[in-house]
């Protein structure tokens, strides 16, 4: 796969490794869904038909959730989705979702503070939110590309309502990482 057409400021190796990091959080969300013994209500924000990485169908959740007994809703500002809107002001009920997935989404949301409140509002107690955002990465589409969210910002935005698991790429060494390309975050609703 020629990755140069997708990026111009980083090496193909860096771009491949970033996509591999996104693949890790996507696989974690798929495994959580597959292993659940109860019926889950799943929301995917900004679902993608892009091939971000080879060897994993990026639409597995969309294509298979209903087949294994879960409820699935896709949500984005445009496109072929179940519901059109913005995470800044969701049309969903309080505590509606067991699982929310938003990969490479939050950096594009102008009002990230309302987005964090809405994610808390729509996620059930005990539910999970799977997030990925780039950090040291070029401005990219879709526009606007507004934010780079550090681990400190994730804590500020979410720690009141969630336990937070954060993974960086490259991996956090010696207890700190000053140069992460991206963050994978799992929020566990209190």
N, C-alpha and C positions, 0 to 999 in steps of 0.2 A: 504494500500500500504506500503510495507516494504522499507523505504527510506535508510536503512543502506547500502544496496549494492551500492548506488550512492554516498555515502560520508562516511568518516571515522573520520573527525576531528571536527565535530560540532554535536550537539545534533539533534535528529530527529525534535524537535520543531524548532530549528534555520533553518534547511534545509527546512522544510515545509513553514516557514515564508518567507524565501528568494524566494522560488518558488511562493508564494502568491504575493510578490511584483512584480515579472516578469509578473504574471497574470494580475495585475492592468494595466501595460503599454500596454500589448497585447490587453486587453479589450478596452482601450482608442483608440488604432489604429483601432480596429474593429468598434467601435461606430462612429469614424470620417468617416470611409469609408461608413458605412451604411447610415449615415445622409447626405452625400454629394448629392446635387441636380445636380451637373455637373459630367460628365464622368471623372474619375481619371485615370492617368497613374501611376501604383503602381510598386515599386521595393522592393522585399524582399531579403535581403542579408543574407545568411546562414540559409535558411528555415529549419525547423526541423520537422522530423516525430516522434520525441520523445514525450512521454506523460510527460510533465513537471508538469502538474497539472490536477487533476481530475475535471470533470464537465465543461471543456471548450475544445473544439476541437482546438488543436494547429494549424491545417491547415485550419481553417475557411477561412482565407483571400485567400489562394491558391485555395481552392475548390469552393468558392462562388463569388469571385470578378467579373469574367467574366459573371456569371449568372445575376448579377445586373447591367451590362453595363459598367464595368470598364475594363481597360487593366491591365494585371498582368504579371510580369516577375520575375522569381526566378534566383538568382545569387549566386554562391559559387565557391570555389576553386576546388571542386570535387562533385561527386554525380549526382543524377537524377534531374538536374535543367535545366532551359531554356538556361542559359549562364554560361560558365565556365570562371573564371578569378578572379582577386583580386581587392578589393576596393581601393588598392593603385594606380592602373592604370586601370580605368574603360573603357570598350569599348563603352560607351554610349555617346550620344550627350549632348551638353550643355543644361541645363534647360529642360531636358527630362521628369522628374518625378514630379508629384504632391505630392506623398507620398513615403517615403523611410522608411523601417523598418529593423533594425539591432539589434536584441536582443542577448546579450551574444556573440558579434562578435568583437568589437573593441579591447578587451584585447588580441586577438589572432593575430592582424595585426602588423607585424614588423615595418613598416613605418607609424606610426599613423599620422604623419604630412602630408604626401601625402594623406592619407585616409581622413583627415578633409578637405583638399583642394578639393578632388574629390567629397565628399558629397556636398560641396557648389556648385561646378560646375554643377553637374547633377540635382540639385533640382531647380524647378521653383520658381520664386519670388512668395511669398504667400504660397509656399508648406511647408509641415511638414516632419520632420525626427524624428522617434521614436527610441530611443536608450535605452538599459539597459546594464550596466556593473557591475560585482561584484567589491567590494572594499576590505573589510576584508574577504577574502575567500582564500581557498587553491589553489595552482597551480593545474590546471585541463586541460584535453584535450578538443578539439584537440590541439596538440602542433604545434607551440609554444604558450605559454601563457606568453605574454610579459609585460603587463601593468596593473596597477591599476590606474584608472583615478579619481582624486578628483574633487570636484566642481570648484576648482580654475583652474585645467587643462582643464575642459570642457569650462570654460570661455575663457581661453587663446586660445584654439583650434578653437572656433566657434563664439565668440562674434562680430567679425568684420562683419560677414555675416548673423547672425541669432539673433533673440530674443531667450532667453534660459529659459525654465521652468525646474527646477530641483526638484526632490522628492527623499528623502532618506528613507532607511529602516535601523534601526528604524527611526521613524519620527524625524525631526529636532526640538529639544526643546530649548527654550530660545535663538533662533537665531543662534545657532551653534550646530554642531553634530560632535564630534571628532571620533566617532566609527561607521560609517555606514557600514553595510554589503553590501549594493548595492545602485546604483544610477539608477533612471529612469529619462530620459531626453527627453523633446520634444523641438526640434529646429524649430523655425518658420522663414522661409527664408524672409529676408528683400527685 
